[in-house]
Amino acid sequence: MEILQNYSLKKYNTFGIEAYAKQFIAVQSIPELINILKLHAFEKKFILGGGSNMLLTKDIDALVIHIDLHGKKIIKQDNNFVWVESQAGENWHELVLWAIAQNFGGFENMSLIPGNVGATPVQNIGAYGTEIKDTFVSCEALHIDNYKIKTFLKEECQFGYRESVFKNEIKDKYIITSVIFKLTRKNHKINVSYGDIQAELAKKNIDIPSLIDISNAVIAIRKSKLPDPKVLGNSGSFFKNPILLKSEFEPIFKKFPEMKFYEISETQVKVPAGWLIEQAGFKGKRFGDAGIHKNQALVIVNYGNATGQEILNVSKDVQRTVFEKFGISIEAEVNVI
Ligand SMILES: Cc1cc2nc3c(=O)[nH]c(=O)nc-3n(C[C@H](O)[C@H](O)[C@H](O)COP(=O)(O)OP(=O)(O)OC[C@H]3O[C@@H](n4cnc5c(N)ncnc54)[C@H](O)[C@@H]3O)c2cc1C
């Protein structure tokens, strides 16, 4: 168990930002994790998964604990469902592919989302009509100060659009160590609600898609739209799609009748932030080594040597301009550190 001092996090964040951890350790077991927490009880700690949802704007003046717990197993099954437990350090996409190979359904629309399993409940990850809350049963989490393990049932996680209790009330208090998911063994709920998926399946003349067909379609769409962080640093969608009350939205829509929106309830609409950013003239714009991706206006990229502060400045410029033009606030999805 080695604590590294003044350790570069460049390889540990998908933006590829050069920032240093005052101290760094990768933990591979729960006893080791508890031991470290006890030994460093009075120091600040920072929990790191795969670093694919964070923007490091400065060095981290804390003990950075990289959660490297591995293993997955089937803990229960009946005729229709299977309950799978995964340790927090498992790579999410590898878990998705493993599940599909066993013919377990529920993850396929979330193929190729970077990061590790432990972070999936933190922002209730989602893509193409599916969110982690749809398959999530519970997770175990270790309290950072009293070292007790608590099981969080789905109802306690307060899942919302890219939200959970772990991002809000109990932020930085718990380390998620494992997650249990409930997946289908048959009668899979194939979700082709997104037009992009339908188009991709049609290209291959697939009428009755299997889990792997959906996964392959999602992978193809994502590869065509999103920059690969290994090639161009980024953290996926930098902003959330704003949700507005219809009463707020209507006067804006009168001014901008071409505005895209989706009705999400009787009283609310969701506006695609990418569309707002594109209309504000930012798509493909570059500011030094920071910029907005040419194909996807929601994604801020690092062309090489941008600092976290430069990326943050671009994001603020985008937020300000969108607000000035449309009167709509867009909020960061990425954790700004
Ligand atoms: C190209 C690209 C595409 C993306 N597409 C999507 C998408 O379609 N949908 C989507 O929802 N997200 C997407 N993301 C964002 C990201 O992949 C997810 O949010 C992912 O779940 C983050 O996992 P991570 O392990 O990298 O978390 P990290 O970035 O390491 O951490 C994120 C936050 O969670 C906390 N955390 C991490 N692990 C734990 C733990 N074990 N216990 C407690 N807290 C923890 C961290 O402290 C931090 O606050 C994308 C990112 C990229 C780079």
The ligand as a Gaussian input file, in Angstrom:
#p B3LYP/6-31G(d) Opt

LIG

0 1
 C      -16.699000      10.731000     -24.071000
 C      -17.603000      10.734000     -22.860000
 C      -18.944000      10.426000     -22.982000
 C      -19.787000      10.428000     -21.886000
 N      -21.100000      10.092000     -22.049000
 C      -21.938000      10.055000     -20.998000
 C      -23.308000       9.682000     -21.163000
 O      -23.760000       9.362000     -22.257000
 N      -24.091000       9.674000     -20.066000
 C      -23.635000       9.987000     -18.833000
 O      -24.424000       9.941000     -17.887000
 N      -22.340000      10.344000     -18.640000
 C      -21.481000      10.380000     -19.674000
 N      -20.168000      10.745000     -19.501000
 C      -19.706000      11.139000     -18.170000
 C      -19.029000       9.999000     -17.362000
 O      -18.610000       8.969000     -18.203000
 C      -19.962000       9.406000     -16.290000
 O      -20.438000      10.412000     -15.439000
 C      -19.237000       8.332000     -15.445000
 O      -20.168000       7.657000     -14.640000
 C      -18.133000       8.894000     -14.572000
 O      -17.430000       7.795000     -14.015000
 P      -15.964000       7.933000     -13.462000
 O      -15.629000       6.639000     -12.787000
 O      -15.050000       8.374000     -14.519000
 O      -16.189000       9.068000     -12.363000
 P      -15.168000      10.212000     -11.922000
 O      -15.043000      11.230000     -12.996000
 O      -13.912000       9.626000     -11.389000
 O      -15.996000      10.856000     -10.707000
 C      -17.195000      11.557000     -10.922000
 C      -17.745000      11.996000      -9.552000
 O      -18.137000      10.857000      -8.805000
 C      -17.387000      10.742000      -7.588000
 N      -17.063000       9.312000      -7.428000
 C      -16.378000       8.527000      -8.311000
 N      -16.323000       7.254000      -7.835000
 C      -16.985000       7.269000      -6.656000
 C      -17.270000       6.257000      -5.677000
 N      -16.856000       4.991000      -5.829000
 N      -17.959000       6.624000      -4.566000
 C      -18.384000       7.898000      -4.394000
 N      -18.145000       8.888000      -5.270000
 C      -17.449000       8.566000      -6.387000
 C      -16.145000      11.611000      -7.782000
 O      -15.641000      12.094000      -6.549000
 C      -16.711000      12.715000      -8.670000
 O      -17.388000      13.666000      -7.885000
 C      -19.279000      10.750000     -20.599000
 C      -17.920000      11.058000     -20.466000
 C      -17.090000      11.045000     -21.570000
 C      -15.630000      11.352000     -21.401000

